[in-house]
């Protein structure tokens, strides 16, 4: 029973995370109207950081669903496994290394605290944390550059991943 509750909670988190990502895009767009250049820059960075955390939360909810299904065989037998795999693949293709971006956002001060920490996360001698160029939010993590675009296309990619995962549960009839 606990696994089914966890699955349902994570399915709800998928839709909430999608709405949060769309709100981050709205914040980014709204920031263009701010006259104060520094405040505009900070709001856009804020939207980039929030988007990174939101993508991570969505990805972890997907992982949680798949893991919990193993503990709920009656529900697992009703779920379309190919759609589950497709949803995860869509997320990973659209946002490769999304964990790294989130970890840099969440642990930036730790990664920058000393030369050894920075060296672990640098790419070709450069540590990038919370960088925004136009719509591209970028960070380095474990020696690799990771980025995502703050855009409606990114939202559409997330929407596709979420819709596909929710569709996997149609046979189970547990969604609204």
N, C-alpha and C positions, 0 to 999 in steps of 0.2 A: 504494500500500500504506500509506503514512504517513497518508493521509486516513482510511482505514478504521480504523487504530489510534486515531487521534484521536477519531473518532466513537464507537468502543467505549468509550474512556476517559471521554468526556463522558456517555455513557449510564450508565456506572457512577456517575459523579459525581452524576447526577440522583437516583439511589436513595439514595446516601450523604447528599446534602443534605437530602432529605426526612426521613431518620432524624435528622439533626442538628437540624432544625427541631422535630421532635417532642420531642427532648431539651431544647431551649430552653423549650418549653412546660412540660415536667415540672419543670424548674428553677424556672420562674415559680410553678408550683403548690406545689412543695415549700417555697418561701420563705415561704409563709403561716404555716408552723409555727415559724418562727424568732422567738424572743422579742425579741431585740434589734432595735428598730425600724430603726436605721440600717443594720444588716447585712441585714435583710429588704429594705429599699429598694434597697440596692446589688445584691443578688442578682437582684432583679427587673429592674433596669436592665441588668445583665449579660445576662440572658436576652433582653431587648429588643434590645440591641446585637448579640448573637450571631444572633438571628433575622433581623435586617436584613442582616447579612453573608451569612447562609445563603440568603436569598431572592435576593440579588444573585448569589451563586455558581451557584445553580440557573438563574437567567435567563441568565447568561453561558454556562453549559454548553449550554443550548438554542440560543443564538446560534451557539456553536461547532459544534454538530452540523449546523445548517442551512448554515453557511458551508463546512464540510468536505465536505458532500454534493456540492457543486458540483465538487469535485476528485475525486470518486469516482463517475463516471457509471454504472458497472455496478450499484452499490448504490443510487444515487439513483433508478434506474429501477424498483427494487423497493419503494421506500418510498411510502407513501400521503401525498402532498403535502397533501391537505386536512386530514388529522389533524395533520400538523406545524403547519399554520397555526392550527388550532383550539387546539392545546396552547399555542402562543405567545399567542394571543388570551385564553385563560383566565388565563394568568399576568398579562398586562398589564391585564386587566379587574379582577382580584382585587387586584393590587398596582401600581397606576399610580405611575409615578415611583419605582420601587424603587431605581433607581440613585442618586437624590438622597439617600435615607435612608442608604444605605450610604456614600456619599461624606462625608456629615456625620459618621457614626460613625468612618470611617477617617481623616478629615482635620480633625476638630473643632478641634484646636489651631491649625491653619493658618487656618481660617475665623474664628477669634476673635482672632488675633494683633494686629490693628490695625483702626482705624476703616474703612479702605478695604475690607479683607477682609470685615469684618462687614457693611458696607453692601451688598456684592455679594450676600449671602445672606439679608439681612433680608426679612421680609414685613411691610409697613406699619410699618417702623421697629423691628421686633423680630426678634432672632436667636434661634431655638430650636434647641438642640442636645441630643439625647438626653433628651427629655422623656417622662415616663411618667405618664399619668393613667388610673387604673384599669388597663385592658388595652391602651390606645392608646399606642403608641410613636410619637413625632412629632419631626420635624426640619424646618428650613427649608433650602432649597438653591436658589440662583439666584433668590431672590425668591418662591419658591413653597413652600407648606406641603405636606409629604408625611407620611403616616402609615400604619401598619398595625396590626392588632389581634393581640395575642399570645393566640391562642385555637385551640380545636379546629376551628372553622370555617375559620380561615386554613390550618390543616394539611390540612383536607379539600380546600380550593381548590388547594393545592400538589399534593396527591395526584392530583386530577383532571387537572391539567396534565401531571404526570409520566406517569400511566397512559395518557393520550391520546398523548403523544409515543412512549412505548414501543410502544403498539399500532400506530403508524405503521410499525414495523419488522417486524411479524408475517410479512409476505410474504418478507422477507429472511432470516428464521430465524437471526439472529445473536445473539439474546438467549438466556439460559440455557435 
